[in-house]
């Protein structure tokens, strides 16, 4: 076979996502479509975003677009902002700039994982986690969340730990559930991983995807696992907070108590050069200090969340209330969530079927759709539920 065997396994892991996008995404080009598929903006840009990028396009010296290392001003701004957000003291050299959160996740894995290492991840997951783990020749180990609370199931995590476990991957605030893992849960998780690392004489790294840390509802606060477990690697991105997913800018942060932090800083550099996961475009780096202050209108998102929760529940849907993120998790009235997504598509309403993120019988709605799309979609949701009754 011409294709590497591990690429075939990656394709199998991505197949539900690819199939759903191939079938549903083309309908989004219809000007009358109500697109709830992904966290894409349905307005040109948040106020100030275009002007910020445009202000850094004009070269200020002859090497403006030359090869170079990470921009020190960008690292300093990110370190200062993250320190204030999480209550930890990051230094500029703790910030490894990447092409979005995706690049930061891949970079972290390539830094500490060897072929055959096991990585625990929580289901329902972001649909690229398994592929990322397979991409570094590690072994994905799936652990289900507590479906009563969508919190971490610590007993299940403990049962899944083995001497080969090298990393546990968590996502808080969580996509797709909107759950923010409580400080008590993270404290207990940290203690569990400390015990396991000591028993096996091998550090288990906790990779924390914190991409939605600024999209918080109802005055909620996000707590990072790094506050309770030193061997944590943190992933942040500006693609979510600025609602500009096509502009790839994120970073991997190394917390101050991380064991062997100096060695991991150097490893981050070599892994970035070897894999191409680091160094976003020059303009994005130059703009980072100003992008830190730009955040999508969370109050507006929360109002849209509340409106859709009320309307969907009034129509008979079971809907989970998210504490954060862009998403609503909805029980499909048809156990075949793919068939139900097709039914909605027939009336130009696009949702993501649950089987894409390991939750058959559910579907996900993105709150980044416009208010006008919500106006047109709610009667469609109501009709579809009435048909099932």
C-alpha positions as CSV (number, residue, x, y, z in Angstrom):
1,X,0.0,0.0,0.0
2,X,1.3,3.5,-0.9
3,X,-0.3,5.1,2.1
4,X,1.4,4.7,5.5
5,X,-0.6,2.3,7.8
6,X,-0.9,4.9,10.6
7,X,-2.5,7.4,8.1
8,X,-5.2,4.8,7.4
9,X,-5.9,4.6,11.1
10,X,-6.1,8.4,11.2
11,X,-8.5,8.4,8.3
12,X,-10.7,5.9,10.2
13,X,-10.7,8.2,13.2
14,X,-11.6,11.2,11.1
15,X,-14.2,9.4,9.0
16,X,-17.3,10.6,10.9
17,X,-16.2,14.2,10.7
18,X,-15.3,14.0,7.0
19,X,-18.5,12.3,6.0
20,X,-20.6,14.8,7.9
21,X,-18.7,17.8,6.3
22,X,-18.9,16.3,2.8
23,X,-22.6,15.8,3.1
24,X,-23.7,18.9,5.1
25,X,-21.2,21.7,4.5
26,X,-22.0,22.3,0.8
27,X,-25.5,23.4,1.9
28,X,-23.9,26.3,3.8
29,X,-23.2,28.1,0.6
30,X,-26.9,28.6,0.1
31,X,-27.6,32.3,1.0
32,X,-30.8,31.2,2.8
33,X,-29.0,28.5,4.9
34,X,-29.0,28.7,8.7
35,X,-25.5,27.5,9.5
36,X,-25.1,26.0,13.0
37,X,-22.4,23.5,12.0
38,X,-19.2,25.1,13.3
39,X,-18.0,28.1,15.3
40,X,-17.7,30.3,12.2
41,X,-18.5,34.0,12.2
42,X,-21.6,35.1,10.4
43,X,-20.6,38.7,10.4
44,X,-17.4,40.1,8.7
45,X,-15.4,40.5,12.0
46,X,-15.7,41.8,15.5
47,X,-15.1,45.5,16.0
48,X,-11.5,46.5,15.8
49,X,-10.2,43.2,14.4
50,X,-9.7,44.2,10.8
51,X,-8.1,47.5,11.7
52,X,-5.7,45.8,14.1
53,X,-4.4,43.5,11.4
54,X,-4.3,46.2,8.8
55,X,-2.2,48.4,11.1
56,X,0.5,45.8,11.1
57,X,0.6,45.0,7.4
58,X,2.8,48.0,6.5
59,X,6.5,47.0,7.0
60,X,8.3,49.1,9.6
61,X,11.8,47.9,8.7
62,X,13.4,45.9,5.9
63,X,13.1,42.5,7.7
64,X,9.5,42.9,8.6
65,X,8.5,39.6,6.8
66,X,11.8,37.8,7.2
67,X,12.5,34.5,8.8
68,X,12.8,34.9,12.6
69,X,12.1,33.5,16.0
70,X,9.0,34.3,18.0
71,X,8.3,38.0,18.4
72,X,9.3,38.9,21.9
73,X,6.6,41.6,22.3
74,X,4.0,38.9,21.4
75,X,5.4,36.5,24.0
76,X,5.5,39.2,26.6
77,X,1.9,40.2,26.0
78,X,0.6,36.7,26.0
79,X,2.5,35.8,29.2
80,X,1.2,38.9,31.0
81,X,-2.4,38.3,30.0
82,X,-2.3,34.6,30.8
83,X,-0.8,35.3,34.2
84,X,-3.6,37.6,35.0
85,X,-6.2,35.2,33.7
86,X,-5.0,32.1,35.5
87,X,-3.3,33.5,38.6
88,X,0.0,31.9,37.7
89,X,3.3,33.7,36.8
90,X,4.3,33.0,33.2
91,X,7.5,34.3,31.7
92,X,7.7,35.3,28.0
93,X,9.9,32.3,27.2
94,X,7.1,30.0,28.6
95,X,4.9,31.0,25.6
96,X,5.4,29.0,22.4
97,X,3.5,30.7,19.6
98,X,1.7,28.3,17.3
99,X,-0.7,28.2,14.4
100,X,-3.8,28.1,16.5
101,X,-4.8,25.6,19.2
102,X,-4.5,22.8,16.7
103,X,-0.8,23.5,16.3
104,X,-0.3,23.8,20.0
105,X,-1.9,20.5,20.7
106,X,0.2,18.7,18.1
107,X,3.3,20.5,19.3
108,X,2.7,19.4,23.0
109,X,2.2,15.8,21.9
110,X,5.4,15.7,19.8
111,X,7.4,17.2,22.7
112,X,6.7,14.5,25.3
113,X,5.2,11.4,23.6
114,X,7.1,8.4,22.2
115,X,5.6,5.8,19.9
116,X,3.5,3.4,21.9
117,X,2.8,5.8,24.7
118,X,-0.8,5.9,25.9
119,X,-2.9,9.1,25.9
120,X,-6.2,9.2,27.8
121,X,-8.8,11.5,26.3
122,X,-12.3,12.3,27.4
123,X,-15.4,11.4,25.3
124,X,-17.3,13.2,24.0
125,X,-14.2,14.8,22.5
126,X,-13.3,17.5,20.0
127,X,-13.3,15.4,16.9
128,X,-9.6,15.8,16.1
129,X,-8.1,14.5,19.4
130,X,-7.8,10.9,18.4
131,X,-6.3,11.8,15.0
132,X,-3.7,14.1,16.7
133,X,-2.7,11.3,19.1
134,X,-2.4,8.8,16.2
135,X,-0.4,11.3,14.3
136,X,2.5,11.1,16.8
137,X,2.3,7.3,16.8
138,X,0.8,7.2,20.3
139,X,-2.1,5.1,21.5
140,X,-5.4,6.8,22.1
141,X,-7.4,5.6,25.2
142,X,-11.0,6.7,25.4
143,X,-12.5,7.5,28.8
144,X,-16.2,8.6,28.9
145,X,-17.3,11.6,30.9
146,X,-20.0,11.4,33.6
147,X,-23.1,11.7,31.4
148,X,-25.1,13.0,34.4
149,X,-23.0,16.1,34.9
150,X,-20.6,16.0,31.9
151,X,-17.8,16.3,34.5
152,X,-14.7,14.1,34.5
153,X,-15.2,10.6,35.6
154,X,-12.2,10.2,37.9
155,X,-12.8,6.6,38.7
156,X,-12.9,5.8,35.0
157,X,-9.7,7.7,34.5
158,X,-8.0,5.9,37.3
159,X,-9.0,2.5,35.9
160,X,-7.6,3.5,32.5
161,X,-4.2,4.5,33.8
162,X,-1.4,2.0,33.0
163,X,2.4,2.0,33.1
164,X,2.3,3.1,29.5
165,X,0.2,6.2,30.2
166,X,2.2,9.3,29.3
167,X,-0.5,12.0,28.9
168,X,-4.1,12.8,29.9
169,X,-5.9,15.3,27.6
170,X,-8.7,17.4,29.0
171,X,-10.7,20.2,27.5
172,X,-12.3,22.9,29.8
173,X,-14.5,24.7,29.0
174,X,-15.5,21.7,27.1
175,X,-16.5,21.3,23.4
176,X,-19.2,20.0,22.9
177,X,-20.8,19.9,26.4
178,X,-20.0,23.5,27.6
179,X,-18.9,22.1,30.9
180,X,-16.3,23.9,33.0
181,X,-14.5,21.3,35.2
182,X,-14.7,22.4,38.9
183,X,-11.6,23.2,40.9
184,X,-12.4,20.3,43.2
185,X,-12.5,17.8,40.3
186,X,-9.2,19.2,38.9
187,X,-7.6,19.0,42.4
188,X,-8.6,15.3,42.7
189,X,-7.3,14.6,39.2
190,X,-4.0,16.2,40.0
191,X,-3.6,14.1,43.1
192,X,-4.5,11.0,41.1
193,X,-1.9,11.7,38.5
194,X,0.7,12.6,41.2
195,X,0.2,9.1,42.8
196,X,0.3,7.3,39.4
197,X,3.5,9.2,38.3
198,X,5.2,8.3,41.6
199,X,4.1,4.7,41.4
200,X,5.4,4.2,37.9
201,X,8.4,6.5,38.3
202,X,7.3,8.2,35.1
203,X,5.7,11.7,34.7
204,X,2.2,11.7,33.3
205,X,1.6,15.0,31.5
206,X,-1.7,16.7,31.7
207,X,-2.5,18.5,28.4
208,X,-5.2,21.1,29.0
209,X,-7.1,22.5,26.0
210,X,-8.3,25.8,27.3
211,X,-9.4,27.3,23.9
212,X,-12.7,28.6,25.2
213,X,-11.3,30.2,28.4
214,X,-12.7,33.6,27.5
215,X,-16.2,32.4,26.3
216,X,-17.8,32.1,29.8
217,X,-21.5,32.5,30.6
218,X,-23.3,33.5,33.8
219,X,-20.3,35.0,35.5
220,X,-18.6,31.6,35.5
221,X,-14.8,31.3,36.1
222,X,-12.5,28.8,34.5
223,X,-9.9,27.1,36.7
224,X,-6.8,25.7,35.0
225,X,-5.5,22.2,36.0
226,X,-2.1,23.8,36.3
227,X,-3.2,25.3,39.5
228,X,-3.4,21.8,41.0
229,X,-0.9,19.7,38.9
230,X,2.6,21.0,38.0
231,X,3.2,18.7,35.0
232,X,0.6,20.5,32.9
233,X,0.8,21.9,29.4
234,X,-1.7,24.6,28.5
235,X,-3.2,25.4,25.1
236,X,-4.7,28.8,24.3
237,X,-5.9,30.4,21.1
238,X,-7.1,33.7,19.7
239,X,-9.2,32.0,17.1
240,X,-12.1,31.6,19.5
241,X,-12.0,34.8,21.6
242,X,-11.8,36.9,18.4
243,X,-14.2,34.6,16.5
244,X,-11.7,34.4,13.6
245,X,-10.9,30.7,13.2
246,X,-9.3,31.2,9.8
247,X,-6.6,33.4,11.2
248,X,-4.4,30.9,13.0
249,X,-2.9,32.2,16.2
250,X,-2.4,30.3,19.4
251,X,0.2,29.2,21.9
252,X,1.4,26.5,24.2
253,X,2.1,27.7,27.7
254,X,4.6,26.1,30.1
255,X,3.4,26.7,33.7
256,X,6.0,28.0,36.3
257,X,6.0,24.8,38.3
258,X,6.4,22.4,35.3
259,X,9.1,19.9,36.0
260,X,12.2,20.3,33.7
261,X,10.7,23.5,32.3
262,X,14.0,24.7,30.9
263,X,14.6,21.5,29.0
264,X,11.0,21.6,27.7
265,X,11.5,25.1,26.4
266,X,14.3,23.8,24.2
267,X,12.3,20.8,23.2
268,X,9.5,23.0,22.1
269,X,11.9,24.8,19.8
270,X,13.3,21.6,18.2
271,X,9.8,20.0,18.0
272,X,8.4,23.1,16.4
273,X,11.1,23.1,13.7
274,X,10.8,19.4,13.1
275,X,7.0,19.4,12.8
276,X,6.1,22.9,11.5
277,X,3.6,23.4,14.3
278,X,4.9,26.7,15.6
279,X,5.4,30.3,14.5
280,X,2.2,31.8,13.1
281,X,2.5,34.4,10.4
282,X,4.5,37.6,11.1
283,X,1.4,39.9,11.0
284,X,-0.4,37.7,13.5
285,X,2.5,37.8,15.9
286,X,2.9,41.6,15.6
287,X,-0.8,42.1,16.2
288,X,-1.0,39.8,19.3
289,X,-0.6,42.5,22.0
290,X,-3.6,44.3,20.6
291,X,-5.6,41.1,19.8
292,X,-5.4,40.3,23.6
293,X,-7.9,43.0,24.2
294,X,-10.4,42.0,21.5
295,X,-13.1,39.5,22.6
296,X,-16.4,38.5,20.9
297,X,-19.5,39.9,22.5
298,X,-20.1,37.2,25.1
299,X,-23.2,38.9,26.5
300,X,-24.8,38.7,23.1
301,X,-23.8,35.0,22.8
302,X,-25.3,34.4,26.2
303,X,-28.6,36.1,25.2
304,X,-28.7,34.0,22.0
305,X,-28.0,30.8,24.1
306,X,-30.9,31.7,26.5
307,X,-33.3,32.4,23.6
308,X,-32.5,29.1,21.9
309,X,-32.7,27.1,25.1
310,X,-36.1,28.5,25.9
311,X,-37.4,28.0,22.4
312,X,-36.0,24.5,21.9
313,X,-37.3,23.3,25.3
314,X,-40.7,24.8,24.6
315,X,-40.8,22.7,21.4
316,X,-40.0,19.5,23.4
317,X,-36.2,19.2,22.9
318,X,-33.9,18.0,25.7
319,X,-31.0,20.6,25.8
320,X,-28.0,20.8,28.0
321,X,-27.3,24.3,29.4
322,X,-23.6,25.1,28.6
323,X,-21.6,27.0,31.2
324,X,-19.3,28.3,28.4
325,X,-18.2,27.9,24.7
326,X,-20.2,28.4,21.5
327,X,-22.3,25.3,21.6
328,X,-25.7,23.8,22.6
329,X,-25.9,20.0,23.0
330,X,-29.3,18.8,22.0
331,X,-30.9,15.3,22.2
332,X,-32.2,14.3,18.8
333,X,-35.8,13.3,18.7
334,X,-34.8,10.7,16.1
335,X,-32.3,8.2,17.5
336,X,-30.6,8.4,14.1
337,X,-29.0,11.8,14.5
338,X,-27.6,11.7,11.0
339,X,-31.1,11.2,9.6
340,X,-32.4,14.0,11.7
341,X,-29.6,16.4,10.6
342,X,-30.6,15.6,7.0
343,X,-34.2,16.4,7.8
344,X,-33.2,19.8,9.1
345,X,-30.9,20.3,6.1
346,X,-33.9,19.9,3.8
347,X,-35.2,23.1,5.3
348,X,-31.8,24.8,5.1
349,X,-30.9,24.3,8.8
350,X,-27.5,22.8,9.4
351,X,-26.4,21.1,12.6
352,X,-23.6,18.8,13.5
353,X,-24.7,15.2,14.1
354,X,-23.7,13.7,17.4
355,X,-21.9,10.6,15.9
356,X,-19.2,13.1,14.8
357,X,-18.2,13.7,18.4
358,X,-19.0,10.2,19.7
359,X,-22.6,11.1,20.9
360,X,-25.0,9.2,18.7
361,X,-28.6,10.4,19.3
362,X,-27.5,14.0,19.9
363,X,-26.6,17.0,17.8
364,X,-24.6,20.2,18.3
365,X,-25.7,23.8,17.5
366,X,-23.2,26.6,17.2
367,X,-24.3,29.8,18.8
368,X,-22.1,31.8,16.3
369,X,-24.9,31.7,13.8
370,X,-26.6,35.1,13.3
371,X,-29.8,36.2,15.1
372,X,-31.5,36.3,11.7
373,X,-30.6,32.7,11.2
374,X,-32.0,31.8,14.6
375,X,-35.3,33.6,13.6
376,X,-35.6,31.4,10.5
377,X,-34.4,28.2,12.1
378,X,-36.6,28.0,15.3
379,X,-39.8,27.2,13.4
380,X,-37.9,24.5,11.5
381,X,-36.8,22.9,14.8
382,X,-40.4,23.1,16.0
383,X,-41.8,21.4,12.9
384,X,-39.2,18.7,12.9
385,X,-40.1,17.9,16.5
386,X,-43.8,17.9,15.8
387,X,-43.3,15.4,13.0
388,X,-41.5,13.0,15.4
389,X,-44.4,13.2,17.8
